[in-house]
């Protein structure tokens, strides 16, 4: 019996089954391609996740110099306080920020935004490994033992997963290294 000689109901079921088989085969093929793309992008996925996390957690707000208002200067992204940015004035009981938000004074003293680029001399290049970066984010202390000061929201980073922190570190290792000594031109705080 040919397909045309079959009753309409039976023919409809066979056509529906054939269409379902085609859909299943397309899903299986598509899944295989997605897995292949995922495996190929595996090395870049941590970096992309890090880029995303740096963007949503506000790293550029403090660690990137600004060109207009709060727009980060992408040529100096995440390079910390420019040497031309003066420390803001200090007044007891108040927190003051520079106009570009890369320097602050407050009850804790003075703070400048660190250079997060992989520059080996002025950035995190030689001073941080992935392990020391995770430790700093978990403990709120830099590798040299000094406390990370406000306004750095250390509590936010302490609550991130190790994979998220590793992704941030991986991303920071891929950005342009920028030589910028963030403490240049600032007298050391008075000894107590």
Contact map, one row per residue, 1 for C-alpha under 8 A:
111011000000000000000000000000000000000000000000000000000000000000000000000000000000000000000000000000000000000000000000000000000000000000000000000000000000000000000000000000000000000000000000
111111000000000000000000000000000000000000000000000000000000000000000000000000000000000000000000000000000000000000000000000000000000000000000000000000000000000000000000000000000000000000000000
111111000010000000000000000000000000000000000000000000000000000000000000000000000000000000000000000000000000000000000000000000000000000000000000000000000000000000000000000000000000000000000000
011111000010000000000000000000000000000000000000000000000000000000000000000000000000000000000000000000000000000000000000000000000000000000000000000000000000000000000000000000000000000000000000
111111100000000000000000000000000000000000000000000000000000000000000000000000000000000000000000000000000000000000000000000000000000000000000000000000000000000000000000000000000000000000000000
111111110110000000000000000000000000000000000000000000000000000000000000000000000000000000000000000000000000000000000000000000000000000000000000000000000000000000000000000000000000000000000000
000011111110000000000000000000000000000000000000000000000000000000000000000000000000000000000000000000000000000000000000000000000000000000000000000000000000000000000000000000000000000000000000
000001111111000000000000000000000000000000000000000000000000000000000000000000000000000000000000000000000000000000000000000000000000000000000000000000000000000000000000000000000000000000000000
000000111111100000000000000000000000000000000000000000000000000000000000000000000000000000000000000000000000000000000000000000000000000000000000000000000000000000000000000000000000000000000000
000001111111110000000000000000000000000000000000000000000000000000000000000000000000000000000000000000000000000000000000000000000000000000000000000000000000000000000000000000000000000000000000
001101111111111000000000000000000000000000000000000000000000000000000000000000000000000000000000000000000000000000000000000000000000000000000000000000000000000000000000000000000000000000000000
000000011111111100000000000000000000000000000000000000000000000000000000000000000000000000000000000000000000000000000000000000000000000000000000000000000000000000000000000000000000000000000000
000000001111111110000000000000000000000000000000000000000000000000000000000000000000000000000000000000000000000000000000000000000000000000000000000000000000000000000000000000000000000000000000
000000000111111111000000000000000000000000000000000000000000000000000000000000000000000000000000000000000000000000000000000000000000000000000000000000000000000000000000000000000000000000000000
000000000011111111100000000000000000000000000000000000000000000000000000000000000000000000000000000000000000000000000000000000000000000000000000000000000000000000000000000000000000000000000000
000000000001111111110000000000000000000000000000000000000000000000000000000000000000000000000000000000000000000000000000000000000000000000000000000000000000000000000000000000000000000000000000
000000000000111111111000000000000000000000000000000000000000000000000000000000000000000000000000000000000000000000000000000000000000000000000000000000000000000000000000000000000000000000000000
000000000000011111111100000000000000000000000000000000000000000000000000000000000000000000000000000000000000000000000000000000000000000000000000000000000000000000000000000000000000000000000000
000000000000001111111110000000000000000000000000000000000000000000000000000000000000000000000000000000000000000000000000000000000000000000000000000000000000000000000000000000000000000000000000
000000000000000111111111000000000000000000000000000000000000000000000000000000000000000000000000000000000000000000000000000000000000000000000000000000000000000000000000000000000000000000000000
000000000000000011111111100000000000000000000000000000000000000000000000000000000000000000000000000000000000000000000000000000000000000000000000000000000000000000000000000000000000000000000000
000000000000000001111111110000000000000000000000000000000000000000000000000000000000000000000000000000000000000000000000000000000000000000000000000000000000000000000000000000000000000000000000
000000000000000000111111111000000000000000000000000000000000000000000000000000000000000000000000000000000000000000000000000000000000000000000000000000000000000000000000000000000000000000000000
000000000000000000011111111100000000000000000000000000000000000000000000000000000000000000000000000000000000000000000000000000000000000000000000000000000000000000000000000000000000000000000000
000000000000000000001111111110000000000000000000000000000000000000000000000000000000000000000000000000000000000000000000000000000000000000000000000000000000000000000000000000000000000000000000
000000000000000000000111111111000000000000000000000000000000000000000000000000000000000000000000000000000000000000000000000000000000000000000000000000000000000000000000000000000000000000000000
000000000000000000000011111111100000000000000000000000000000000000000000000000000000000000000000000000000000000000000000000000000000000000000000000000000000000000000000000000000000000000000000
000000000000000000000001111111110000000000000000000000000000000000000000000000000000000000000000000000000000000000000000000000000000000000000000000000000000000000000000000000000000000000000000
000000000000000000000000111111111000000000000000000000000000000000000000000000000000000000000000000000000000000000000000000000000000000000000000000000000000000000000000000000000000000000000000
000000000000000000000000011111111100000000000000000000000000000000000000000000000000000000000000000000000000000000000000000000000000000000000000000000000000000000000000000000000000000000000000
000000000000000000000000001111111110000000000000000000000000000000000000000000000000000000000000000000000000000000000000000000000000000000000000000000000000000000000000000000000000000000000000
000000000000000000000000000111111111000000000000000000000000000000000000000000000000000000000000000000000000000000000000000000000000000000000000000000000000000000000000000000000000000000000000
000000000000000000000000000011111111100000000000000000000000000000000000000000000000000000000000000000000000000000000000000000000000000000000000000000000000000000000000000000000000000000000000
000000000000000000000000000001111111110000000000000000000000000000000000000000000000000000000000000000000000000000000000000000000000000000000000000000000000000000000000000000000000000000000000
000000000000000000000000000000111111111000000000000000000000000000000000000000000000000000000000000000000000000000000000000000000000000000000000000000000000000000000000000000000000000000000000
000000000000000000000000000000011111111100000000000000000000000000000000000000000000000000000000000000000000000000000000000000000000000000000000000000000000000000000000000000000000000000000000
000000000000000000000000000000001111111110000000000000000000000000000000000000000000000000000000000000000000000000000000000000000000000000000000000000000000000000000000000000000000000000000000
000000000000000000000000000000000111111111000000000000000000000000000000000000000000000000000000000000000000000000000000000000000000000000000000000000000000000000000000000000000000000000000000
000000000000000000000000000000000011111111000000000000000000000000000000000000000000000000000000000000000000000000000000000000000000000000000000000000000000000000000000000000000000000000000000
000000000000000000000000000000000001111111100000000000000000000000000000000000000000000000000000000000000000000000000000000000000000000000000000000000000000000000000000000000000000000000000000
000000000000000000000000000000000000111111111000000000000000000000000000000000000000000000000000000000000000000000000000000000000000000000000000000000000000000000000000000000000000000000000000
000000000000000000000000000000000000011111111100000000000000000000000000000000000000000000000000000000000000000000000000000000000000000000000000000000000000000000000000000000000000000000000000
000000000000000000000000000000000000000111111110000000000000000000000000000000000000000000000000000000000000000000000000000000000000000000000000000000000000000000000000000000000000000000000000
000000000000000000000000000000000000000011111111000000000000000000000000000000000000000000000000000000000000000000000000000000000000000000000000000000000000000000000000000000000000000000000000
000000000000000000000000000000000000000011111111100000000000000000000000000000000000000000000000000000000000000000000000000000000000000000000000000000000000000000000000000000000000000000000000
000000000000000000000000000000000000000001111111110000000000000000000000000000000000000000000000000000000000000000000000000000000000000000000000000000000000000000000111011000000000000000000000
000000000000000000000000000000000000000000111111111000000000000000000000000000000000000000000000000000000000000000000000000000000000000000000000000000000000000000000011011001000000000000000000
000000000000000000000000000000000000000000011111111100000000000000000000000000000000000000000000000000000000000000000000000000000000000000000000000000000000000000000010001000000000000000000000
000000000000000000000000000000000000000000001111111110000000000000000000000000000000000000000000000000000000000000000000000000000000000000000000000000000000000000010011001000000000000000000000
000000000000000000000000000000000000000000000111111111000000000000000000000000000000000000000000000000000000000000000000000000000000000000000000000000000000000000011111111100000000000000000000
000000000000000000000000000000000000000000000011111111100000000000000000000000000000000000000000000000000000000000000000000000000000000000000000000000000000000000000011001000000000000000000000
000000000000000000000000000000000000000000000001111111110000000000000000000000000000000000000000000000000000000000000000000000000000000000000000000000000000000000000000000000000000000000000000
000000000000000000000000000000000000000000000000111111111000000000000000000000000000000000000000000000000000000000000000000000000000000000000000000000000000000000010001000000000000000000000000
000000000000000000000000000000000000000000000000011111111111000000000000000000000000000000000000000000000000000000000000000000000000000000000000000000000000000000000001000000000000000000000000
000000000000000000000000000000000000000000000000001111111111000000000000000000000000000000000000000000000000000000000000000000000000000000000000000000000000000000000000000000000000000000000000
000000000000000000000000000000000000000000000000000111111110000000000000000000000000000000000000000000000000000000000000000000000000000000000000000000000000000000000000000000000000000000000000
000000000000000000000000000000000000000000000000000011111110000000000000000000000000000000000000000000000000000000000000000000000000000000000000000000000000000000000000000000000000000000000000
000000000000000000000000000000000000000000000000000001111111110000000000000000000000000000000000000000000000000000000000000000000000000000000000000000000000000000000000000000000000000000000000
000000000000000000000000000000000000000000000000000001111111111100000000000001000000000000000000000000000000000000000000000000000000000000000000000000000000000000000000000000000000000000000000
000000000000000000000000000000000000000000000000000001100111111100000001000011000000000000000000000000000000000000000000000000000000000000000000000000000000000000000000000000000000000000000000
000000000000000000000000000000000000000000000000000000000111111100000101000000000000000000000000000010000000000000000000000000000000000000000000000000000000000000000000000000000000000000000000
000000000000000000000000000000000000000000000000000000000111111110000000000000010000000000000000000111000000000010000000000000000000000000000000000000000000000000000000000000000000000000000000
000000000000000000000000000000000000000000000000000000000011111110000000000011111000000000000000000001000000000011110000000000000000000000000000000000000000000000000000000000000000000000000000
000000000000000000000000000000000000000000000000000000000011111111000001110111111000000000000000000001000000000000000000000000000000000000000000000000000000000000000000000000000000000000000000
000000000000000000000000000000000000000000000000000000000000011111100001100111111100000000000000000111000000000000000000000000000000000000000000000000000000000000000000000000000000000000000000
000000000000000000000000000000000000000000000000000000000000000111111111100000000000000000000000000100000000000000000000000000000000000000000000000000000000000000000000000000000000000000000000
000000000000000000000000000000000000000000000000000000000000000011111111100000000000000000000000000000000000000000000000000000000000000000000000000000000000000000000000000000000000000000000000
000000000000000000000000000000000000000000000000000000000000000001111111000000000000000000000000000000000000000000000000000000000000000000000000000000000000000000000000000000000000000000000000
000000000000000000000000000000000000000000000000000000000000000001111110000000000000000000000000000100000000000000000000000000000000000000000000000000000000000000000000000000000000000000000000
000000000000000000000000000000000000000000000000000000000000100001111111000000000000000000000000000100000000000000000000000000000000000000000000000000000000000000000000000000000000000000000000
000000000000000000000000000000000000000000000000000000000000000001111111100000000000000000000000000000000000000000000000000000000000000000000000000000000000000000000000000000000000000000000000
000000000000000000000000000000000000000000000000000000000001100111110111110010000000000000000000000000000000000000000000000000000000000000000000000000000000000000000000000000000000000000000000
000000000000000000000000000000000000000000000000000000000000000111100011111110000000000000000000000000000000000000000000000000000000000000000000000000000000000000000000000000000000000000000000
000000000000000000000000000000000000000000000000000000000000000100000001111110000000000000000000000000000000000000000000000000000000000000000000000000000000000000000000000000000000000000000000
000000000000000000000000000000000000000000000000000000000000000000000000111110000000000000000000000000000000000000000000000000000000000000000000000000000000000000000000000000000000000000000000
000000000000000000000000000000000000000000000000000000000000000110000000111111100000000000000000000000000000000000000000000000000000000000000000000000000000000000000000000000000100000000000000
000000000000000000000000000000000000000000000000000000000001001110000001111111100000000000000000000000000000000000000000000000000000000000000000000000000000000000000000000000000000000000000000
000000000000000000000000000000000000000000000000000000000011001110000000000111110000000000000000000000000000000000111000000000000000000000000000000000000000000000000000000000000000000000000000
000000000000000000000000000000000000000000000000000000000000001110000000000111111100000000000000000000000000000001111000001000000000000000000000000000000000000000000000000000000111000000000000
000000000000000000000000000000000000000000000000000000000000011110000000000001111100000000000000000001000000000111110000000000000000000000000000000000000000000000000000000000000001010000000000
000000000000000000000000000000000000000000000000000000000000001110000000000000111110100000000000000001100000000111100000000000000000000000000000000000000000000000000000000000000001011000000000
000000000000000000000000000000000000000000000000000000000000000010000000000000111111100000000000000001000000000000000000000000000000000000000000000000000000000000000000000000000001110000000000
000000000000000000000000000000000000000000000000000000000000000000000000000000001111110000000000000000000000000000000000000000000000000000000000000000000000000000000000000000000001111110000000
000000000000000000000000000000000000000000000000000000000000000000000000000000000111110000000000000000000000000000000000000000000000000000000000000000000000000000000000000000000000000000000000
000000000000000000000000000000000000000000000000000000000000000000000000000000001111111000000000010101100000000000000000000000000000000000000000000000000000000000000000000000000000000000000000
000000000000000000000000000000000000000000000000000000000000000000000000000000000011111100000000010000100000000000000000000000000000000000000000000000000000000000000000000000000000000000000000
000000000000000000000000000000000000000000000000000000000000000000000000000000000000111110000000110000111000010000000000000000000000000000000000000000000000000000000000000000000000000001000000
000000000000000000000000000000000000000000000000000000000000000000000000000000000000011111000001110000111000000000000000000000000000000000000000000000000000000000000000000000000000000000000000
000000000000000000000000000000000000000000000000000000000000000000000000000000000000001111100001000000001000000000000000000000000000000000000000000000000000000000000000000000000000000000000000
000000000000000000000000000000000000000000000000000000000000000000000000000000000000000111110111000000001100000000000000000000000000000000000000000000000000000000000000000000000000000000000000
000000000000000000000000000000000000000000000000000000000000000000000000000000000000000011111110000000000100000000000000000000000000000000000000000000000000000000000000000000000000000000000000
000000000000000000000000000000000000000000000000000000000000000000000000000000000000000001111100000000000110000000000000000000000000000000000000000000000000000000000000000000000000000000000000
000000000000000000000000000000000000000000000000000000000000000000000000000000000000000000111110000000000110000000000000000000000000000000000000000000000000000000000000000000000000000000000000
000000000000000000000000000000000000000000000000000000000000000000000000000000000000000001111111000000000110000000000000000000000000000000000000000000000000000000000000000000000000000000000000
000000000000000000000000000000000000000000000000000000000000000000000000000000000000000001101111100000011110000000000000000000000000000000000000000000000000000000000000000000000000000000000000
000000000000000000000000000000000000000000000000000000000000000000000000000000000000000111000111110000011100000000000000000000000000000000000000000000000000000000000000000000000000000000000000
000000000000000000000000000000000000000000000000000000000000000000000000000000000000001100000011111111111000000000000000000000000000000000000000000000000000000000000000000000000000000000000000
000000000000000000000000000000000000000000000000000000000000000000000000000000000000111100000001111111110000000000000000000000000000000000000000000000000000000000000000000000000000000000000000
000000000000000000000000000000000000000000000000000000000000000000000000000000000000000000000000111111000000000000000000000000000000000000000000000000000000000000000000000000000000000000000000
000000000000000000000000000000000000000000000000000000000000010011001100000000000000100000000000111111100000000000000000000000000000000000000000000000000000000000000000000000000000000000000000
000000000000000000000000000000000000000000000000000000000000110010000000000000000000000000000000111111110000000000000000000000000000000000000000000000000000000000000000000000000000000000000000
000000000000000000000000000000000000000000000000000000000000011110000000000000011100100000000000111111110000000110000000000000000000000000000000000000000000000000000000000000000000000000000000
000000000000000000000000000000000000000000000000000000000000000000000000000000001000111100000000110111111000011110000000000000000000000000000000000000000000000000000000000000000000000000000000
000000000000000000000000000000000000000000000000000000000000000000000000000000000000001100000011110011111100011100000000000000000000000000000000000000100000000000000000000000000000000000000000
000000000000000000000000000000000000000000000000000000000000000000000000000000000000001111000011100000111111111000000000000000000000000000000000000000000000000000000000000000000000000000000000
000000000000000000000000000000000000000000000000000000000000000000000000000000000000000001111111000000011111110000000000000000000000000000000000000000000000000000000000000000000000000000000000
000000000000000000000000000000000000000000000000000000000000000000000000000000000000000000011110000000001111100000000000000000000000000000000000000000000000000000000000000000000000000000000000
000000000000000000000000000000000000000000000000000000000000000000000000000000000000000000000000000000001111110000000000000000000000000000000000000011000000000000000000000000000000000000000000
000000000000000000000000000000000000000000000000000000000000000000000000000000000000000000000000000000001111111000000000000000000000000000000000000000000000000000000000000000000000000000001000
000000000000000000000000000000000000000000000000000000000000000000000000000000000000001000000000000000111101111100000000000000000000000000000000000000000000000000000000000000000000000000001000
000000000000000000000000000000000000000000000000000000000000000000000000000000000000000000000000000000111000111110000000000000000000000000000000000011000000000000000000000000000000000000000000
000000000000000000000000000000000000000000000000000000000000000000000000000000011000000000000000000001110000011111000000000000000000000000000000000000000000000000000000000000000000011000000000
000000000000000000000000000000000000000000000000000000000000011000000000000000011000000000000000000001100000001111100000000000000000000000000000000000000000000000000000000000000000010000000000
000000000000000000000000000000000000000000000000000000000000001000000000000000111000000000000000000000000000000111110000001000000000000000000000000000000000000000000000000000000000010000000000
000000000000000000000000000000000000000000000000000000000000001000000000000001111000000000000000000000000000000011111000011100000000000000000000000000000000000000000000000000000001110000000000
000000000000000000000000000000000000000000000000000000000000001000000000000001110000000000000000000000000000000001111100001100000000000000000000000000000000000000000000000100000000000000000000
000000000000000000000000000000000000000000000000000000000000000000000000000001100000000000000000000000000000000000111110001110000000000000000000000000000000000000000000000110111100000000000000
000000000000000000000000000000000000000000000000000000000000000000000000000000000000000000000000000000000000000000011111001111000000000000000000000000000000000000000000000111111100000000000000
000000000000000000000000000000000000000000000000000000000000000000000000000000000000000000000000000000000000000000001111111111000000000000000000000000000000000000000000000000001110000000000000
000000000000000000000000000000000000000000000000000000000000000000000000000000000000000000000000000000000000000000000111111111100000000000000000000000000000000000000000000000001000000000000000
000000000000000000000000000000000000000000000000000000000000000000000000000000000000000000000000000000000000000000000011111011000000000000000000000000000000000000000000000000000010000000000000
000000000000000000000000000000000000000000000000000000000000000000000000000000000000000000000000000000000000000000100011111110000000000000000000000000000000000000000000000000000111110000000000
000000000000000000000000000000000000000000000000000000000000000000000000000000100000000000000000000000000000000001111111111111100000000000000000000000000000000000000000000000001111100000000000
000000000000000000000000000000000000000000000000000000000000000000000000000000000000000000000000000000000000000000111111011111110000000000000000000000000000000000000000000000000000000000000000
000000000000000000000000000000000000000000000000000000000000000000000000000000000000000000000000000000000000000000001111111111110000000000000000000000000000000000000000000010000000000000000000
000000000000000000000000000000000000000000000000000000000000000000000000000000000000000000000000000000000000000000000111101111111000000000000000000000000000000000000000000000000000000000000000
000000000000000000000000000000000000000000000000000000000000000000000000000000000000000000000000000000000000000000000001001111111000000000000010000000000000000000000000000000000000000000000000
000000000000000000000000000000000000000000000000000000000000000000000000000000000000000000000000000000000000000000000000000111111111100000000010000000000000000000000000000000000000000000000000
000000000000000000000000000000000000000000000000000000000000000000000000000000000000000000000000000000000000000000000000000001111111100000000000000000000000000000000000000000000000000000000000
000000000000000000000000000000000000000000000000000000000000000000000000000000000000000000000000000000000000000000000000000000011111110000000000000000000000000000000100100000000000000000000000
000000000000000000000000000000000000000000000000000000000000000000000000000000000000000000000000000000000000000000000000000000011111111000000000000000000000000000000000000000000000000000000000
000000000000000000000000000000000000000000000000000000000000000000000000000000000000000000000000000000000000000000000000000000011111111100000010000000000000000000000000000000000000000000000000
000000000000000000000000000000000000000000000000000000000000000000000000000000000000000000000000000000000000000000000000000000011111111110000000000000000000000000000000100000000000000000000000
000000000000000000000000000000000000000000000000000000000000000000000000000000000000000000000000000000000000000000000000000000000111111111000000000000000000000001001100000000000000000000000000
000000000000000000000000000000000000000000000000000000000000000000000000000000000000000000000000000000000000000000000000000000000011111111111000000000000000000000000000000000000000000000000000
000000000000000000000000000000000000000000000000000000000000000000000000000000000000000000000000000000000000000000000000000000000001111111111110000000000000000000000000000000000000000000000000
000000000000000000000000000000000000000000000000000000000000000000000000000000000000000000000000000000000000000000000000000000000000111111111000000000000100110000001000000000000000000000000000
000000000000000000000000000000000000000000000000000000000000000000000000000000000000000000000000000000000000000000000000000000000000011111110000000000000100110000000000000000000000000000000000
000000000000000000000000000000000000000000000000000000000000000000000000000000000000000000000000000000000000000000000000000000000000001111111000000000000000010000000000000000000000000000000000
000000000000000000000000000000000000000000000000000000000000000000000000000000000000000000000000000000000000000000000000000000000000001111111100001100000100010000000000000000000000000000000000
000000000000000000000000000000000000000000000000000000000000000000000000000000000000000000000000000000000000000000000000000000000000001110111111111100000000000000000000000000000000000000000000
000000000000000000000000000000000000000000000000000000000000000000000000000000000000000000000000000000000000000000000000000000000000000100011111111100000000000000000000000000000000000000000000
000000000000000000000000000000000000000000000000000000000000000000000000000000000000000000000000000000000000000000000000000000110001000100001111110000000000000000000000000000000000000000000000
000000000000000000000000000000000000000000000000000000000000000000000000000000000000000000000000000000000000000000000000000000000000000000001111110000000000000000000000000000000000000000000000
000000000000000000000000000000000000000000000000000000000000000000000000000000000000000000000000000000000000000000000000000000000000000000001111111000000000000000000000000000000000000000000000
000000000000000000000000000000000000000000000000000000000000000000000000000000000000000000000000000000000000000000000000000000000000000000001111111100000000000000000000000000000000000000000000
000000000000000000000000000000000000000000000000000000000000000000000000000000000000000000000000000000000000000000000000000000000000000000011100111110000000000000000000000000000000000000000000
000000000000000000000000000000000000000000000000000000000000000000000000000000000000000000000000000000000000000000000000000000000000000000011100011111010100000000000000000000000000000000000000
000000000000000000000000000000000000000000000000000000000000000000000000000000000000000000000000000000000001001000000000000000000000000000000000001111110000000000000000000000000000000000000000
000000000000000000000000000000000000000000000000000000000000000000000000000000000000000000000000000000000001001000000000000000000000000000000000000111111000000000000000000000000000000000000000
000000000000000000000000000000000000000000000000000000000000000000000000000000000000000000000000000000010000000000000000000000000000000000000000000011111000000000000000000000000000000000000000
000000000000000000000000000000000000000000000000000000000000000000000000000000000000000000000000000000000000000000000000000000000000000000000000000111111100000000000000000000000000000000000000
000000000000000000000000000000000000000000000000000000000000000000000000000000000000000000000000000000000000000000000000000000000000000000000000000001111111100000000000000000000000000000000000
000000000000000000000000000000000000000000000000000000000000000000000000000000000000000000000000000000000000000000000000000000000000000011010000000100011111110000000000000000000000000000000000
000000000000000000000000000000000000000000000000000000000000000000000000000000000000000000000000000000000000000000000000000000000000000000000000000000001111111000000000000000000000000000000000
000000000000000000000000000000000000000000000000000000000000000000000000000000000000000000000000000000000000000000000000000000000000000000000000000000001111111100000000000000000000000000000000
000000000000000000000000000000000000000000000000000000000000000000000000000000000000000000000000000000000000000000000000000000000000000011000000000000001111111100001000000000000000000000000000
000000000000000000000000000000000000000000000000000000000000000000000000000000000000000000000000000000000000000000000000000000000000000011110000000000000111111100000000000000000000000000000000
000000000000000000000000000000000000000000000000000000000000000000000000000000000000000000000000000000000000000000000000000000000000000000000000000000000011111110000000000000000000000000000000
000000000000000000000000000000000000000000000000000000000000000000000000000000000000000000000000000000000000000000000000000000000000000000000000000000000001111111011000000000000000000000000000
000000000000000000000000000000000000000000000000000000000000000000000000000000000000000000000000000000000000000000000000000000000000000000000000000000000000001111111000000000000000000000000000
000000000000000000000000000000000000000000000000000000000000000000000000000000000000000000000000000000000000000000000000000000000000010000000000000000000000000111111100000000000000000000000000
000000000000000000000000000000000000000000000000000000000000000000000000000000000000000000000000000000000000000000000000000000000000000000000000000000000000000011111110000000000000000000000000
000000000000000000000000000000000000000000000000110010000000000000000000000000000000000000000000000000000000000000000000000000000000000000000000000000000000000111111111000000000000000000000000
000000000000000000000000000000000000000000000000010000000000000000000000000000000000000000000000000000000000000000000000000000000000010010000000000000000000100111111111100000000000000000000000
000000000000000000000000000000000000000000000100010000000000000000000000000000000000000000000000000000000000000000000000000000000100010000000000000000000000000001111111110000000000000000000000
000000000000000000000000000000000000000000000111111000000000000000000000000000000000000000000000000000000000000000000000000000000000000000000000000000000000000000111111111000000000000000000000
000000000000000000000000000000000000000000000110111011000000000000000000000000000000000000000000000000000000000000000000000000000000000000000000000000000000000000011111111100000000000000000000
000000000000000000000000000000000000000000000000010000000000000000000000000000000000000000000000000000000000000000000000000000000100100000000000000000000000000000001111111110000000000000000000
000000000000000000000000000000000000000000000110010000000000000000000000000000000000000000000000000000000000000000000000000000000000000000000000000000000000000000000111111111000000000000000000
000000000000000000000000000000000000000000000111111000000000000000000000000000000000000000000000000000000000000000000000000000000000000000000000000000000000000000000011111111100000000000000000
000000000000000000000000000000000000000000000000010000000000000000000000000000000000000000000000000000000000000000011100000000000000000000000000000000000000000000000001111111100000000000000000
000000000000000000000000000000000000000000000000000000000000000000000000000000000000000000000000000000000000000000001100000010000000000000000000000000000000000000000000111111100000000000000000
000000000000000000000000000000000000000000000010000000000000000000000000000000000000000000000000000000000000000000000100000000000000000000000000000000000000000000000000011111110000000000000000
000000000000000000000000000000000000000000000000000000000000000000000000000000000000000000000000000000000000000000001100000000000000000000000000000000000000000000000000001111111000000000000000
000000000000000000000000000000000000000000000000000000000000000000000000000000000000000000000000000000000000000000001100000000000000000000000000000000000000000000000000000001111100000000000000
000000000000000000000000000000000000000000000000000000000000000000000000000000000000000000000000000000000000000000001111001000000000000000000000000000000000000000000000000000111110000000000000
000000000000000000000000000000000000000000000000000000000000000000000000000100100000000000000000000000000000000000001110011000000000000000000000000000000000000000000000000000011111000000000000
000000000000000000000000000000000000000000000000000000000000000000000000000000100000000000000000000000000000000000000010111000000000000000000000000000000000000000000000000000001111100000000000
000000000000000000000000000000000000000000000000000000000000000000000000000000111110000000000000000000000000000000100000011000000000000000000000000000000000000000000000000000000111110000000000
000000000000000000000000000000000000000000000000000000000000000000000000000000000110000000000000000000000000000000100000011000000000000000000000000000000000000000000000000000000011111100000000
000000000000000000000000000000000000000000000000000000000000000000000000000000011110000000000000000000000000000111100000010000000000000000000000000000000000000000000000000000000001111100000000
000000000000000000000000000000000000000000000000000000000000000000000000000000001010000000000000000000000000000100000000000000000000000000000000000000000000000000000000000000000000111111000000
000000000000000000000000000000000000000000000000000000000000000000000000000000000010000000000000000000000000000000000000000000000000000000000000000000000000000000000000000000000000111111000000
000000000000000000000000000000000000000000000000000000000000000000000000000000000010000000000000000000000000000000000000000000000000000000000000000000000000000000000000000000000000001111100000
000000000000000000000000000000000000000000000000000000000000000000000000000000000000001000000000000000000000000000000000000000000000000000000000000000000000000000000000000000000000001111110000
000000000000000000000000000000000000000000000000000000000000000000000000000000000000000000000000000000000000000000000000000000000000000000000000000000000000000000000000000000000000000011111000
000000000000000000000000000000000000000000000000000000000000000000000000000000000000000000000000000000000000000000000000000000000000000000000000000000000000000000000000000000000000000001111100
000000000000000000000000000000000000000000000000000000000000000000000000000000000000000000000000000000000000110000000000000000000000000000000000000000000000000000000000000000000000000000111110
000000000000000000000000000000000000000000000000000000000000000000000000000000000000000000000000000000000000000000000000000000000000000000000000000000000000000000000000000000000000000000011111
000000000000000000000000000000000000000000000000000000000000000000000000000000000000000000000000000000000000000000000000000000000000000000000000000000000000000000000000000000000000000000001111
000000000000000000000000000000000000000000000000000000000000000000000000000000000000000000000000000000000000000000000000000000000000000000000000000000000000000000000000000000000000000000000111
